[in-house]
């Protein structure tokens, strides 16, 4: 049955109220407290199939039984519209018997975006989906057995911990806690380099929970950075790095489409700093020693096609143009499996994006690294590693 527009909005609001509701007035918890448990939606089951939302990154969806091996899942946003149309879904299924299982994904207030992935025993494989003409639903046929179905491969706190541990094992590296989210999850970062190194590079990721390809790109970028540092090819007396790969831990754990627990898009909160996550980064920057200043910022995201948002030509200095040309110029079609575009966008005061705030505040090149939703995964990895090395090679052009 198709839901009317008005009914869909009411159901969406019911999901918000009954699930991960935004609580913008909730004060942040101190870092010493354990993260608040996520309220998980109840699954549903027949005599041969069970569907659950009992793990991190699974949103508070609702399951409807249509038959012994047929189900519908209602997928709504974490707060009332308007919201970026990034309908994220993730659920676990277990079954007996040999027949396939049919699951219809019904989206409230958005159309199908993420092609489904099936994870079984750590192996991720694509699933086919029959998408309705209006995009408001998609039907999946799941093989008998068990697995996790999600809009993209899962990339949660365990993987971030492993990445930060790898970076923390390098020389001249300090693992930091910048603060805590509204749910009390720690904002874990690393600082690389000497505290008085005059140039600071800021690398940030995962403001938006479903943007997995951006997380994959940042993971590969940081692995290449670690390799270059371990090989002694980065002068950490001249350049230091602040790296925060998971800006929105609550949104990721709760399976949000866009926002943090406060119901705020964190990439619209820079300069406003109404949320503890963005405020924690600013507080750290405000404590920089005299003589230390950011020289570049990269924020990793995902969108439909791979691209880089950069400053408009009328906003940049010759040094910034030289840096952009050395880092990205001529590479748009040169990286196997990873074509991208470079899109210039002038800063829009008050828009609250990290790119605009860093550029306006420090007068530095600030970039949004957007990896395509369905970009080739090997291409993402290879390109990010190549681009990390090119980024490091170009940094001296920004010497102040």
N, C-alpha and C positions, 0 to 999 in steps of 0.2 A: 504494500500500500504506500502511495506517495503522500508525503506530508505537505500540507499547505504551507505557504511562506510564514503566515502568522503562527501556525502550530509549531513549525520548525523552530521559530525564535523562542516560543515558550518552552519547548523541550530543551533547547540549548541553555536557556536560563536555569531550568531545573537541574541540568547536569552541572552547571556552575555551582549552584547552591548546594547540591548534594554531593559534589565531588571535591575539586581542588580549589574551592572558591577563593577569589582574590581578597586579601585582607590588608588594604593599603595602610590602615592605621596601626597595624600590629608592630610593636617595637622590635628591633633586632635583638636576638638572644646573644649572650656573651659566648665567646669562642669555647669556653670551658664546658659548655653544655653539649650533650649529644644531640644530633639532629633529631628534630621532631619526626615521629613516624608518619608515613604517608597514608592517608585514608584510601584504601583500595576498594574499588567497586567489586561487588559480588559477581562471580562468573555464573555460568549456567551449565546444566548437564542433563543428558538423557541416559538411558541404560548403557550406551556404548560410546558416548563422546562427552568430554568435559572441556569447557573453555574457561580460562582464568586470566586475571589481570593482577597477578600476585608477585610482581617483580619490579625493580626500578626500571624506569623508562616506559612502563606501561601506563597509559592515561586512564582516567576514571571513566571508561566507556560503559555502555549498557548493552547487555546481551539478551536477545530474544530467541526463543526456541520456535522453529517453524516446522520441524519434523525430527525424526529420530537422528538423522545425520545432516540436518539443514538448520542454519542459524542466520540471524542478522545481528550486526553490531552497530549501535548508534554512536557516532563519533562527533563530539561537540568540542568547542573551544573552552579554555579555562576561564574566560570571562565573556561578558556579553559583547556582541558586535558593537562597533567595527573592530576587526582584528585582521592581521595579515592572513590571507588564505593559505595556510600551511597545515592542512589537516593531518596530524600525526596519529598513527595507530600502532599498537603492539599488543599481542595477546599470545597466550600459551594454549596449546590444545593437546589432549591425550585421547587416544581412541583404541577400542578393540574392534575386531572384525576387519574385513579386507576392502570394504567399499570406500570410495572417496567421500570427503566431507565438503559440503557446500556452505560457504560463508559469504553473505552479502554485507558489504561495508556501506552504510548509509550516512552521508555527510550532512551536517547541519550548518548551513551558512557558508559553505565553500564547496568547491569541486575537487575531484580526485587529482592529486599531484604526485604522490610518491609511489613508484612502482614497487609492488610487494617483494620482500625478501623472506626466504625460509631458512632458519638456522636450526640445524640438527647436529648435535654432537660437536659444536664448534665450527662446522662447515656452513658457509652461507651460499645460497643459490637463489637465482631469480625465480619468481613465480609469475605465471601469466594471469592477467586479469581481464575480465570482460567489463568494459566501462560503458555506462549508460550514455546515451547521446547528449544529455544535458550535463554529464560529468558528476552528477550528484550522488551516484552510487557506483559500486564496482563489485563484481561477483568473482570469488576465488574458488577454485577446486583444489582441496588439500589432500595429499596422499594419506592413506591410513597410517597410523602409528602416532608419533608425537613430534612436536617441534615448537618453535617460536616464530610467529609471523609478525613482521614489522615493516613500516614504510621504508626504512633504510636499515642497514646493518646496525646493530646496537654498539654504542661507544659510551660506556659509563664510567663511574668513578674508579673502578679497578684499573681500567686501562690508563686513565689519567695518573693514578698513583704510580703505575709502572713507568710511565714516561717521566714523571718528575723525579722518581728514584734514579733513573738513568742519568738525568741531567745533574742531579745532586752528587753523583759519584765523580764528577769532573773536578779538576783543580779550580780553586778560586770561585767556588759555587756555594751559595747559602740557600737553604730551603726556608721559605718564609710563610707565615700566615698573615695575610693582609687584613683579615677581619672575618666576619661571619655573615651568612645569609639570614633572611628572616626566619627560616626553619632551624637555624643554628649550624648549618653546614659550613665547614671552614673554607675560606677562599685561599687555596694553596697556590703558591707561586715559587719561582726560583729567581735568585739574583746572581748573575754571573759577572765577574770582573771586580776590579778594585773599586772601593766606595768613592774614591776621589777621581776616578777616570772621568775626564771632562765630557765625553760624549755618552749619551744614554739612548739606547734603542728599546722601545716598548713594543712587545708582541702580545696580543690579546686574542682569545678565541671563545667560541660557543656562547655568545650572548643569546642566540636563538636556538632552542633545544633541538629541533628536527634537522638542523643544518649539518648533517653528518659528513658530507664531502668536504666541507670546510675544516672539520676536525681531522679528517684523514690528511688533508693538505698540510695542516699545521703540524701534525705528528711527524710527517716526513721532513718538513722544513726544519723542525727542531732536531731530528736525528742527524741531519746533515750538519747543522750547526754544532752539535756535540762532536761529530767526527772532526770537524775543522778545528775546534778548540783542543781536542785530545791530540791532534797532530801538531799543535803549536802554531797554527796558521792564523790565529786571531790574537791581536794585541789587547789583552784584557786590562792593561795599564792605561790604554787610550780610550777603549770603548767598553762600556758595561751594558748589561741587558736586564730588563725586568720582563719576566715571562709569566703570564697568567693564562693558561690554556682553557680554564673552565670558569668563565665569569658568572654563569647562571646555574649553579649546582642544584638549586631547588627545582627550577624549570625542567632540567634534564631528568632528575629523579622522578618527577611527577608526570612526565610525558606531556608537557605543555606544547602548544603550537608556537608560542612567541614570547610570552611574558615570564617574569619571575613570580615568586609567591605574592608579591605586592600587586600583581596585575599590571605591571609596567613593562613596556618594551625597553630593555636596558640600552639598546642602541638609539634611543630617543631621550635618554636621561643625562647625557653628558652636558655639563654646564648648569643643569638643574640640580643634579645630585640628590634626588629625593629618596633614592634607594641605597641600602648599605653596600651593595656590590660596587657600584660606580664610585660611591663616596670613599670606599676603602682605597681604591686606586689613587684618587685625588689626594687623600691624606698622606699616602706614601710619597707621592711626587712633591707635596708641599714641604716635606722634611729633607729634601735633597740638600747636600752640602753646597756651600757657596762655590761657584766655579763649575758645577755640574748642571748640564742642561740637556733635555731631550733633543735629538737631532733627526729622529725618524720614528714613525709608528706604523705598524701593520695590524689590521684587525681581520681575522679569518671568518668567512661566511660561506653560504651556499645560495645559489639561485638557479634559474633554469639553464643558463649557459655560462660557461667559464668567462670571467672578465675581471678587470681591475678598475675600480673607481679611483681616479686621481684628481688632483687640483686642475682647475682651468688654467690655460696658458697665461692669462692675464693676472693670475695670482702667484705665480712662481718666480723665483730668482733664477739667474743663469746657472748657479750651482745646482739648484733643484732640477732644472731641466737636464743638466748633464748627468745627474744621478739617475733620473728616470730613463734616459736613453741608454745608459750603461747597464741598468738593471733589467729593463723590460724591452727596450727598443729592438725591433727586428726579430723578436722571439715569438711573435704571435702565431706563426705557423711552423715554427722550427722545432718544437718539442714533440717527439713522437707520441701520438695518442692524446695530445692535450692542446688543441687550438684554443686561443683565447683572444679577446678584444681588450683594448684600452679605452675607457670612457672617461672623458674629462667632465667634471661637474664642479662648478664654482661652489664655494662654501655658502651655505644658507644660514645666516645667523639665527640662532634660536631653534634650529631643527633637532639639536640634541644628539647628533651622531658622533661617534668617536672620531671619525675622519675630520669632521668640521671643527670639533672642539680642539683637538690637538693642533690643527693647522692655525686656528684663530688665536689660541692661547700662546703657543710657542713659536709660531711662524716657521713651521717645519713641514717637510713632505709627510703626508699622512695618507695611507692607502687602505682601501677595502679589497681584500683578496677574496674573490667570489669563485668557488669551484662549482661547476655544473652538477645538478642533481644526479644525472645519469652519466657523468663523465667516466671514461674508462678508468678503473681503479688503479691499474698499473701505470696508466698515463698520469694520473694525479700524483702518484708517489714519485715517479721519475722526474716529472716537471718540478715538483716542490723541492726536491733535493738539488736539482740544477739551479733553480731560482734562488735557493738559499745561498749557494756558493757565489752566484753572481751578485746577490745583495751584499754579501760581506766584501767582495772585491770592490764594489762601488762605494762603500762607506767613506773612504778617505776624501771623496769629492765633497762631502758635507762637513769637512773639518772647519771648525770655527776658530 
